[in-house]
Amino acid sequence: MTDWLRKIVENVVPWLIENKAHRLVVFGLFWSATAFLALFFGVGDPVFAAIALGLPAALIVATRRVGMAGVPPALFAPALAAALIPAVFLGRYQRGDQHEFGPESAGLVLVGFLVFLVWVGAYPVMVDMYDQLHALSHIPEQARPKSLAKHERDPEAIRRLLMVKLSMATAAMVVAGGTYVVGAAVLGLLLRRRWTAAVALAASALSGFFSEQKFAWEFDPVGVIAGLIAAELWWQAYRHPLWDTRARRVPA
């Protein structure tokens, strides 16, 4: 895969799935991608597959039962961290560590890379959909709308959904190999302060103008678009009243 095509796939596919695909299509894509990745990783290491995919799937199930705001922190944080595990594996391959996996694995890893990006794009939509289903289940059927506006939903659920989106965006960046951008994103997710969101926002916005490989300023149109998409998410985090852990009302 050529470098420019790889960048388009890495950055645009998850965004298209999350923002443009029909919810039923996303449902089918997500569970199909989950089944493929379970086989992809499970053949070599079933424990690895169970952790990397089982925890995020458990978060979806728990969201349907208790809502995103009601998911225990003991499940929420590990589920998001688990999604980074396959990203690290695929990222090492994408950055040129093919000799560790063998030349015969190139085609299979490429397919796994593409399917993982579909999974990353579909996951936030699935969590959002199940959180809304939980919220709607408490409204009498005769008065139940098809969906809820953001201001009608639990602010803590919205904050956690934003964390899910940022975690999946970080997973995609891990595959892409953007070291300083990934570092800023991980810092923002771990500390959850307004200033760390601002740092991650700046790193994302500048990622399309700076080449880590050449350590020099370099304009990358695809990188600019991807960076602005990520920066917009961090701007949402910066503005969210519950983003700062010191202001949250429910530990997460």
C-alpha positions as CSV (number, residue, x, y, z in Angstrom):
1,M,0.0,0.0,0.0
2,T,1.4,3.4,-1.0
3,D,2.1,5.9,1.8
4,W,-0.5,8.4,0.7
5,L,-3.2,5.7,0.3
6,R,-2.3,4.2,3.7
7,K,-2.7,7.6,5.3
8,I,-6.1,8.1,3.7
9,V,-7.3,4.7,4.9
10,E,-6.0,5.2,8.4
11,N,-7.5,8.6,8.9
12,V,-10.7,8.7,6.7
13,V,-12.2,5.2,7.1
14,P,-12.9,5.5,10.9
15,W,-14.3,9.0,10.4
16,L,-16.6,7.9,7.6
17,I,-18.0,5.0,9.6
18,E,-18.6,7.0,12.7
19,N,-20.2,10.0,11.1
20,K,-21.8,8.9,7.8
21,A,-22.8,5.3,7.9
22,H,-26.3,4.2,8.8
23,R,-26.6,2.8,12.3
24,L,-27.8,-0.7,11.1
25,V,-24.8,-0.8,8.7
26,V,-22.5,0.1,11.6
27,F,-24.1,-2.7,13.7
28,G,-23.3,-5.3,11.1
29,L,-19.8,-3.9,10.4
30,F,-18.9,-3.8,14.0
31,W,-19.8,-7.4,14.9
32,S,-18.4,-8.7,11.6
33,A,-15.2,-6.9,12.3
34,T,-15.1,-8.2,15.9
35,A,-15.6,-11.8,14.7
36,F,-12.8,-11.4,12.2
37,L,-10.4,-9.8,14.7
38,A,-11.2,-12.6,17.2
39,L,-10.1,-15.2,14.7
40,F,-7.2,-13.0,13.5
41,F,-5.7,-12.6,17.0
42,G,-7.2,-15.7,18.6
43,V,-5.5,-18.3,16.4
44,G,-2.1,-17.3,17.8
45,D,-3.1,-16.2,21.3
46,P,-6.7,-16.8,22.5
47,V,-5.9,-14.9,25.8
48,F,-4.7,-11.9,23.9
49,A,-7.9,-11.9,21.8
50,A,-10.1,-12.4,24.8
51,I,-8.6,-9.3,26.6
52,A,-8.3,-7.1,23.5
53,L,-11.8,-7.7,22.2
54,G,-13.7,-9.1,25.2
55,L,-13.3,-6.1,27.4
56,P,-14.6,-3.6,24.8
57,A,-17.5,-5.9,24.0
58,A,-18.3,-6.2,27.7
59,L,-18.4,-2.4,27.9
60,I,-21.0,-2.3,25.1
61,V,-23.2,-5.0,26.9
62,A,-22.9,-3.1,30.2
63,T,-23.8,0.2,28.5
64,R,-27.1,-1.4,27.3
65,R,-27.9,-2.6,30.8
66,V,-26.9,0.4,33.0
67,G,-26.1,3.2,30.6
68,M,-22.7,4.7,29.9
69,A,-22.8,6.8,33.1
70,G,-23.5,3.7,35.2
71,V,-20.7,1.5,33.9
72,P,-18.3,0.7,36.8
73,P,-14.8,2.4,36.5
74,A,-13.3,-1.0,36.9
75,L,-14.7,-2.0,33.5
76,F,-14.7,1.4,31.7
77,A,-11.0,2.2,31.9
78,P,-9.6,-1.3,31.1
79,A,-12.0,-1.7,28.2
80,L,-10.6,1.5,26.6
81,A,-7.0,0.5,27.3
82,A,-7.6,-3.0,25.8
83,A,-8.5,-1.4,22.5
84,L,-4.9,-0.1,22.2
85,I,-3.4,-3.6,22.4
86,P,-4.2,-4.7,18.8
87,A,-3.3,-1.1,17.6
88,V,0.2,-1.5,19.0
89,F,0.6,-4.9,17.2
90,L,-0.6,-3.5,13.9
91,G,1.3,-0.3,14.3
92,R,4.6,-2.1,14.7
93,Y,3.9,-3.9,11.4
94,Q,2.9,-0.7,9.6
95,R,6.1,1.0,10.7
96,G,8.3,-1.6,9.1
97,D,8.7,-4.4,11.6
98,Q,7.4,-7.0,9.1
99,H,10.4,-9.2,9.7
100,E,9.1,-10.0,13.2
101,F,6.0,-11.5,11.7
102,G,7.4,-13.0,8.5
103,P,6.9,-11.9,4.8
104,E,4.1,-14.5,4.3
105,S,1.9,-12.6,6.8
106,A,1.9,-9.4,4.9
107,G,-1.4,-9.8,3.2
108,L,-3.2,-11.1,6.3
109,V,-1.8,-8.3,8.5
110,L,-2.9,-5.7,5.9
111,V,-6.5,-7.2,6.0
112,G,-6.4,-7.1,9.8
113,F,-5.2,-3.5,9.7
114,L,-8.1,-2.5,7.5
115,V,-10.7,-4.4,9.5
116,F,-9.3,-2.9,12.7
117,L,-9.8,0.6,11.4
118,V,-13.5,-0.4,10.6
119,W,-13.8,-1.6,14.2
120,V,-12.3,1.6,15.6
121,G,-14.7,3.7,13.6
122,A,-17.8,1.6,14.5
123,Y,-17.1,1.2,18.2
124,P,-18.0,4.7,19.4
125,V,-21.2,4.5,17.4
126,M,-22.1,1.2,19.0
127,V,-21.5,2.6,22.5
128,D,-23.5,5.7,21.7
129,M,-26.4,3.7,20.3
130,Y,-26.6,1.4,23.3
131,D,-26.4,4.2,25.7
132,Q,-29.3,5.9,23.9
133,L,-31.3,2.7,23.9
134,H,-30.8,2.4,27.7
135,A,-32.0,6.0,28.2
136,L,-35.0,5.6,25.9
137,S,-36.1,2.5,27.7
138,H,-37.0,4.6,30.8
139,I,-39.4,6.7,28.7
140,P,-43.0,5.5,28.3
141,E,-43.5,3.9,24.9
142,Q,-46.2,6.3,23.8
143,A,-44.0,9.3,24.5
144,R,-40.6,7.8,23.4
145,P,-38.7,9.6,20.7
146,K,-36.5,7.9,18.2
147,S,-33.4,9.5,19.7
148,L,-32.3,12.0,22.3
149,A,-30.6,15.4,21.8
150,K,-27.3,15.9,23.5
151,H,-28.8,18.2,26.1
152,E,-31.4,15.6,27.0
153,R,-28.8,13.0,28.0
154,D,-26.7,12.5,31.1
155,P,-23.7,14.9,31.0
156,E,-21.5,12.1,32.5
157,A,-22.5,9.8,29.7
158,I,-21.6,12.4,27.2
159,R,-18.2,12.9,28.8
160,R,-17.5,9.2,28.8
161,L,-18.7,8.9,25.2
162,L,-16.2,11.6,24.3
163,M,-13.5,9.6,26.1
164,V,-14.5,6.5,23.9
165,K,-14.2,8.6,20.7
166,L,-10.8,10.0,21.8
167,S,-9.5,6.5,22.8
168,M,-10.5,5.1,19.4
169,A,-8.9,8.1,17.6
170,T,-5.7,7.4,19.7
171,A,-5.8,3.7,18.7
172,A,-5.9,4.8,15.0
173,M,-3.0,7.1,15.6
174,V,-1.0,4.3,17.3
175,V,-1.4,2.3,14.1
176,A,-0.3,5.3,12.0
177,G,2.7,5.7,14.2
178,G,2.5,9.3,15.2
179,T,4.7,9.3,18.3
180,Y,4.3,12.8,19.7
181,V,0.6,13.0,18.8
182,V,-0.1,9.6,20.5
183,G,1.9,10.7,23.6
184,A,-0.1,13.9,23.9
185,A,-3.4,11.9,23.4
186,V,-2.5,9.3,26.1
187,L,-1.5,12.1,28.5
188,G,-4.8,13.8,27.9
189,L,-6.7,10.6,28.5
190,L,-4.8,9.7,31.6
191,L,-4.8,13.0,33.4
192,R,-8.0,14.5,32.0
193,R,-7.2,18.2,32.7
194,R,-8.1,21.1,30.6
195,W,-4.5,21.9,29.9
196,T,-3.7,18.3,28.7
197,A,-6.7,18.5,26.4
198,A,-5.2,21.8,25.0
199,V,-1.8,20.1,24.5
200,A,-3.4,17.2,22.7
201,L,-5.5,19.6,20.6
202,A,-2.3,21.6,19.6
203,A,-0.4,18.3,18.8
204,S,-3.3,17.0,16.6
205,A,-3.7,20.3,14.8
206,L,0.0,20.5,14.0
207,S,0.4,16.8,13.1
208,G,-0.2,17.5,9.4
209,F,2.5,20.2,9.2
210,F,5.4,18.3,10.9
211,S,7.2,15.1,9.8
212,E,8.4,13.0,12.7
213,Q,10.5,10.9,10.3
214,K,12.4,13.9,8.9
215,F,12.0,16.0,12.1
216,A,11.1,19.0,9.9
217,W,8.1,21.1,8.9
218,E,6.3,19.4,6.0
219,F,2.8,19.9,4.7
220,D,0.7,16.7,4.5
221,P,-2.9,17.4,3.2
222,V,-4.2,14.1,4.5
223,G,-2.5,14.6,7.8
224,V,-4.0,18.1,8.1
225,I,-7.5,16.8,7.6
226,A,-7.0,13.9,10.1
227,G,-5.3,16.3,12.6
228,L,-8.2,18.7,12.4
229,I,-10.7,15.9,13.0
230,A,-8.8,14.8,16.1
231,A,-8.4,18.4,17.2
232,E,-12.1,19.0,17.0
233,L,-12.7,16.1,19.5
234,W,-10.1,17.5,21.9
235,W,-11.8,20.9,21.6
236,Q,-15.0,19.2,22.7
237,A,-13.1,17.7,25.6
238,Y,-11.6,21.1,26.6
239,R,-15.0,22.7,26.6
240,H,-16.8,19.9,28.4
241,P,-17.6,21.0,32.0
242,L,-17.0,17.5,33.4
243,W,-13.8,16.7,31.4
244,D,-11.5,17.9,34.2
245,T,-11.4,15.0,36.8
246,R,-11.6,17.6,39.6
247,A,-15.1,18.6,38.4
248,R,-16.6,15.2,37.7
249,R,-19.5,14.0,39.8
250,V,-19.0,10.3,39.1
251,P,-15.5,8.8,39.2
252,A,-14.4,7.2,35.9
